[in-house]
């Protein structure tokens, strides 16, 4: 019979009182501020179809409370500052992102318990923002400092105003082969449909392989896919039209197969969905980054080859409102499989009445790993607003292993 250690629960159990105390404080402050009263005649009534961030008035916050974005500069807005912290048995992770029309990048560290830390830094710059007559130039850099050594990558692409682009990149790895690629691309629009076509040559392990990617989408549907000689990927995404009802479903399926070339790799299936889309992760600009791969240089969601990266994957409770789901599956070259199922619900949003409990979410997850087998647990948390910060706090409890994982996020909109 498989046995599981409970050291994680014992070592981290003091996290639970602290986190639940913070959650209780947020709810109590919100209820106190709202007072259960109807909106005054000078305030618009709450929109039952809209989920607002938890917010409250406090003398301690008056000095730093800001309504709306922190800046109206076209170089910063729309943008964000994003801090994210994860606490787990294996490692703690700290990640900070600057996200603006001109620069998207960040820095982070993975504090491995009982091992060496991993640091990473990188970003993408778009210097011609606001000057469309100059075309579009995107330059990227990423560096990972790991126990095995230092890895880095450079990328770049210039796109003429008429849509034709040329670019390339280089990846230097301390373990494994270096990678270099060159590409040409073209993007345009026909009626309501946008399309992107690219062709490339990529060198891995002294082998040069042709490849290319394509994407087509309108306001609601996107289909994309392609290959670089070492992997192929395909993505399908859908965002339903915005209506008057409480539901606006959105979903995405991404599949990446790294087994087609000379280098070993995993097969990866990634499924996400929400009952109420609110932008962000499941939007078409964000999806293009995942669909076109690291060679795509899609500034809406720029990605690179190296891991870990500052451009974090949002947590399942950040995908949307009402109900969010996620499924991940990896099949490794040794034929072992890992899976994770996640689902969260905001149960108090279904009555379409605005109240402080709308910010509370609950859910569960299931894990399957070669080391632990099948495990599962529960999760709960809250999203809210403290001054100019959008915050989210969550706790996962694995009921099989006893591990407690904590998540803290804070975002300031620019």
Secondary structure, DSSP 8 states (H G I E B T S, - for coil): ------HHHHHHTHHHHHHHHHHHHHHHHHHHHHTT----TTS----TT---------TTTTTT--SS-S---TTTSS-EEEEEEEE-SSEEEEEEEEE-SSEEEEEEEEEETTS--EEEEEEEE-TTTT-GGG-EEEEEEEEEEETTEEEEEEEEEEE-TTSEEEEEEEEE-SSS--EEEEEEEEEEEETTEEEEEEEEEEEETTEEEEEEEEEEE-SSEEEEEEE-SS-EEEEEEEE----SSS-B-EEEEEEEE--SSSS---EEEEEEEEEE--SGGGSHHHHHHHHH-TTS--GGG---SSSS-SS----GGGS-EEEEEEEEEEE-TTS-EEEEEEEEE-GGGTT----GGGGEEEEEEEEEETTTEEEEEEEEEEEEEETTEEEEEEEEEETTT--EEEEEEEEEE-
